[in-house]
Amino acid sequence: MRIGIIPNTTKKEVVKIVNSLINKLDEHGFNYILSKSLLKFEEDFDSSKMSCEFLPHAELCSKSDIVISIGGDGTMLTTAYEARNSNTPILGLNFGKLGFLAEFEIKDLDELLTDIKNKNYYIEERTTLEAVCRDVKSDKLFAVNDIVIDKGGWSKMIQLTLQVNNDYVTTFTADGIIIATPTGTTGYSLSAGGPIVSPSADVIVVNPISPHTLTMRPLVLSSKQKIIVTVDSPYKSVQINTDGQRVQYFKPPLTIEIYKSDNPLKLVHTDKMNYFETLRNKLFWGLDIRNNKI
């Protein structure tokens, strides 16, 4: 089995973690490929390790059986974007703060690699989103968590018209709208009052951002449905943000079609963790402050 390694190179001591990982991969008999971004730390690596391949992320993903993302959830989202066309499973090694997507801890690395070597793991597929902007020349958008349409630099609310397939739903004013996958419902959408949705649910959540009406609430749709949002603003541009990482600006009025991608996110899990345990331990979901118990 060949393991690809994509670290967040802005993290302190990341090279130390990568060195530890590749030593353990050698001990367990794995082959591995390193991110080309690590070449700037070449002098910090054991010289015996420099004969391995250092590749750009997209190529690394296509040549790996599993990709290990070292960092936090943001690094996982970046890795997922790089791997979107390869369908390579991703394993998140938490070197960040929350570690909701990057659920494995560095202290458990030996046990984790033993499980992988013995094939004691499974692959979970998560819904992802794609979007295109009508009548605008731009790349197709891709998101694991969410696609957010908002007012950008404009200080006032914008007008949004929502359609599902060819059915008109409503027109409303708000700061914007979040189109979230089940994975993304524990992110920005949750902060905006949206529901937590199990990642096994095949749905998409539509969540308005600060709408100017009490009756405009989050809407849960089938992932088979296409969501069409038409945005109008007096300002020169509206902002579309994917996964909180890639931002584009478009001139209004603008119509965006959002739908389930054919390229799901594939996550590596072991039976030692489950989604609801992660909710309890990392988001403190269900915490009863009266007796300090989860």
For each residue, the residues with C-beta under 8 A, 3 or more apart:
1: 30 31 65 66 116 117
2: 30 31 32 33 63 64 65
3: 25 30 31 32 33 64 65 66 67 68
4: 32 33 35 60 61 63 64 66 67 68 88
5: 18 21 22 32 33 34 35 38 67 68 70
6: 35 37 57 60 67 68 69 70 75 78 79 82
7: 11 14 17 18 35 37 38 69 70 71 75 95
8: 11 14 70 71 72 74 75 78 95 96
9: 14 35 37 38 40 41
10: 14
11: 7 8 14 70 71 95 96
12:
13: 16 17
14: 7 8 9 10 11 17 18 70 71 95
15: 18 19 38 41 44 45
16: 13 19 20
17: 7 13 14 20 21 70 93 95 106
18: 5 7 14 15 21 22 34 38 70
19: 15 16 22 23 44 45 46 49
20: 16 17 23 24 106 109
21: 5 17 18 24 25 68 70 93 109
22: 5 18 19 25 26 32 34 49 52
23: 19 20 26 27
24: 20 21 27 28 109 110 113
25: 3 21 22 28 30 31 32 113
26: 22 23 29 30
27: 23 24
28: 24 25 113 114 117
29: 26 117
30: 1 2 3 25 26 113 116 117
31: 1 2 3 25
32: 2 3 4 5 22 25 52
33: 2 3 4 5 52 53 54 55 60 63 64
34: 5 18 22 38 52 53 54 55 60
35: 4 5 6 7 9 38 54 55 57 60
36: 39 54 55 56 57 60
37: 6 7 9 40 57
38: 5 7 9 15 18 34 35 41 42 45 54
39: 36 42 54
40: 9 37
41: 9 15 38 44 45
42: 38 39 45 50
43:
44: 15 19 41
45: 15 19 38 41 42 49 50
46: 19 49 50
47: 50
48: 51
49: 19 22 45 46 52
50: 42 45 46 47
51: 48
52: 22 32 33 34 49
53: 33 34 63
54: 33 34 35 36 38 39
55: 33 34 35 36 59 60 63
56: 36 59 60
57: 6 35 36 37 60 61 79 82 83
58: 61 62 82 83 85 86
59: 55 56 62 63
60: 4 6 33 34 35 36 55 56 57 63 64 67 82
61: 4 57 58 64 67 79 82 83 86 88
62: 58 59 85 86 88
63: 2 4 33 53 55 59 60
64: 2 3 4 33 60 61 67 88
65: 1 2 3 88 89
66: 1 3 4 88 89 90 91 116 268
67: 3 4 5 6 60 61 64 79 83 88 89 90 91
68: 3 4 5 6 21 90 91 92 93
69: 6 7 75 76 78 79 90 91 92 93 102
70: 5 6 7 8 11 14 17 18 21 75 93 95
71: 7 8 11 14 74 75 76 93 94 95 96 102
72: 8 75 76 94 95 96 97 98 99 102
73: 76 77 92 96 98 99 100 101 102
74: 8 71 77 78 96 244 245
75: 6 7 8 69 70 71 72 78 79 92 95 96 102
76: 69 71 72 73 79 80 90 92 101 102
77: 73 74 80 81 101 144 145 243 244 245
78: 6 8 69 74 75 81 82 245
79: 6 57 61 67 69 75 76 82 83 90
80: 76 77 83 84 90 128 144 265
81: 77 78 84 142 144 243 245 246
82: 6 57 58 60 61 78 79
83: 57 58 61 67 79 80 86 87 88 90
84: 80 81 128 142 261 263
85: 58 62 263
86: 58 61 62 83
87: 83 263 264 266
88: 4 61 62 64 65 66 67 83 266
89: 65 66 67 123 266 267 268
90: 66 67 68 69 76 79 80 83 265 266 267 268
91: 66 67 68 69 104 112 116 267 268
92: 68 69 73 75 76 99 101 102 103 104 267
93: 17 21 68 69 70 71 102 104 105 106 109
94: 71 72 99 102 103 104 105 106
95: 7 8 11 14 17 70 71 72 75 102 106
96: 8 11 71 72 73 74 75 99 102
97: 72
98: 72 73 282
99: 72 73 92 94 96 102 103 105 282
100: 73 103 186 278 282 283
101: 73 76 77 92 183 267
102: 69 71 72 73 75 76 92 93 94 95 96 99
103: 92 94 99 100 269 273 278
104: 91 92 93 94 108 109 112 273
105: 93 94 99 108
106: 17 20 93 94 95 109
107:
108: 104 105 111 112
109: 20 21 24 93 104 106 112 113
110: 24 113 114
111: 108 114 115 272
112: 91 104 108 109 115 116 270
113: 24 25 28 30 109 110 116 117
114: 28 110 111 117 118 120
115: 111 112 118 120 121 270 272
116: 1 30 66 91 112 113 119 120 121 268
117: 1 28 29 30 113 114
118: 114 115
119: 116
120: 114 115 116 270 271
121: 115 116 268 269 270
122: 268 269 270 271
123: 89 266 267 268 269
124: 199 266 267 269
125: 264 265 266 267
126: 144 181 182 183 199 264 265 266 267
127: 181 182 183 199 202 203 204 223 260 261 264 265
128: 80 84 142 143 144 181 260 261 263 264 265
129: 141 142 143 144 146 147 179 181 204 258 259 260 261
130: 140 141 142 143 258 259 260 261
131: 140 141 143 147 179 240 242 256 257 258 259
132: 138 140 141 256 257
133: 136 138 141 240 250 254 255 256 257
134: 254 255 256 257
135: 255
136: 133 250 254
137:
138: 132 133 141 248 250
139:
140: 130 131 132
141: 129 130 131 132 133 138 147 240 242 246 248
142: 81 84 128 129 130 242 261 263
143: 128 129 130 131 146 147 181 184 242 243
144: 77 80 81 126 128 129 181 183 184 243 265
145: 77 180 181 183 184 187 188 243 244
146: 129 143 178 179 180 181 184 187 188 189 242 243 244
147: 129 131 141 143 178 179 240 241 242 256 258
148: 176 177 178 179 188 209 239 240 241 242 244
149: 160 176 177 179 229 231 238 239 240 241 256
150: 158 175 176 177 209 238 239 241
151: 154 155 156 157 158 175 176 233 235 238 239
152: 235 237 238 239 249
153: 235 237 239
154: 151 158 233 234 235 238
155: 151
156: 151 234 235
157: 151 173 174 175 210 212
158: 150 151 154 173 174 175 176 231 232 233 235 238 252
159: 171 172 173 231 232 233
160: 149 171 172 173 174 176 177 208 229 230 231 232
161: 168 170 171 229 230 232
162: 169 170 171 172 177 206 227 228 229
163: 166 167 168 169 227 228 229 230
164: 167 169 221 225 226 227 228
165: 225 226
166: 163
167: 163 164
168: 161 163
169: 162 163 164 219
170: 161 162 216
171: 159 160 161 162
172: 159 160 162 208 211 212 213 216
173: 157 158 159 160 211 212
174: 157 158 160 177 208 209 210 211 212 216
175: 150 151 157 158 209 210
176: 148 149 150 151 158 160 208 209 239
177: 148 149 150 160 162 174 206 207 208 209 229
178: 146 147 148 184 188 189 192 194 205 206 207 208 209
179: 129 131 146 147 148 149 204 205 206 207 227 229 258
180: 145 146 184 185 187 188 189 194 204 205 207
181: 126 127 128 129 143 144 145 146 184 185 204 205
182: 126 127 185 197 198 199 200 201 203 205
183: 101 126 127 144 145 186 199 265
184: 143 144 145 146 178 180 181 187 188 189 205 243
185: 180 181 182 189 190 194 195 196 197 205
186: 100 183 189 190 196 279 283
187: 145 146 180 184 190 191 244
188: 145 146 148 178 180 184 191 192 244
189: 146 178 180 184 185 186 192 194 205 207 218
190: 185 186 187 193 194 196
191: 187 188
192: 178 188 189 207 208 209 210
193: 190 207 218
194: 178 180 185 189 190 205 207 218
195: 185 205 218 220
196: 185 186 190 279 285
197: 182 185 201 203 205 220
198: 182 201 275
199: 124 126 127 182 183 275
200: 182
201: 182 197 198
202: 127 222 223 224
203: 127 182 197 220 221 222 223
204: 127 129 179 180 181 220 221 222 223 225 227 258 260
205: 178 179 180 181 182 184 185 189 194 195 197 218 219 220 221
206: 162 177 178 179 218 219 220 221 227
207: 177 178 179 180 189 192 193 194 218 219
208: 160 172 174 176 177 178 192 211 216 217 218
209: 148 150 174 175 176 177 178 192
210: 157 174 175 192
211: 172 173 174 208 216
212: 157 172 173 174
213: 172 216
214:
215:
216: 170 172 174 208 211 213
217: 208
218: 189 193 194 195 205 206 207 208
219: 169 205 206 207
220: 195 197 203 204 205 206
221: 164 203 204 205 206 225 227
222: 202 203 204 225
223: 127 202 203 204 260
224: 202 260
225: 164 165 204 221 222 259
226: 164 165 257 258 259
227: 162 163 164 179 204 206 221 257 258 259
228: 162 163 164 255 256 257 258
229: 149 160 161 162 163 177 179 255 256 258
230: 160 161 163 253 254 255 256
231: 149 158 159 160 238 252 253 254 255 256
232: 158 159 160 161 252 253
233: 151 154 158 159 237 238 252
234: 154 156
235: 151 152 153 154 156 158 238 252
236: 251
237: 152 153 233 249 250 251 252
238: 149 150 151 152 154 158 231 233 235 249 250 252 254
239: 148 149 150 151 152 153 176 247 248 249
240: 131 133 141 147 148 149 247 248 249 250 256
241: 147 148 149 150 244 245 246 247
242: 131 141 142 143 146 147 148 245 246 247
243: 77 81 143 144 145 146 184 246
244: 74 77 145 146 148 187 188 241
245: 74 77 78 81 241 242
246: 81 141 241 242 243
247: 239 240 241 242
248: 138 141 239 240
249: 152 237 238 239 240
250: 133 136 138 237 238 240 254
251: 236 237 254
252: 158 231 232 233 235 237 238
253: 230 231 232
254: 133 134 136 230 231 238 250 251
255: 133 134 135 228 229 230 231
256: 131 132 133 134 147 149 228 229 230 231 240
257: 131 132 133 134 226 227 228
258: 129 130 131 147 179 204 226 227 228 229
259: 129 130 131 225 226 227
260: 127 128 129 130 204 223 224
261: 84 127 128 129 130 142 264
262:
263: 84 85 87 128 142
264: 87 125 126 127 128 261
265: 80 90 125 126 127 128 144 183
266: 87 88 89 90 123 124 125 126
267: 89 90 91 92 101 123 124 125 126
268: 66 89 90 91 116 121 122 123
269: 103 121 122 123 124 273
270: 112 115 120 121 122 273
271: 120 122
272: 111 115
273: 103 104 269 270 277 278
274: 277 278
275: 198 199 278 279
276: 279 280
277: 273 274 280 281
278: 100 103 273 274 275 281 282 283
279: 186 196 275 276 282 283 285 286
280: 276 277 283 284 285 286 287 294
281: 277 278 284 294
282: 98 99 100 278 279
283: 100 186 278 279 280
284: 280 281 287 294
285: 196 279 280
286: 279 280 294
287: 280 284 292 293 294
288: 291 292 293 294
289: 292
290:
291: 288
292: 287 288 289
293: 287 288
294: 280 281 284 286 287 288
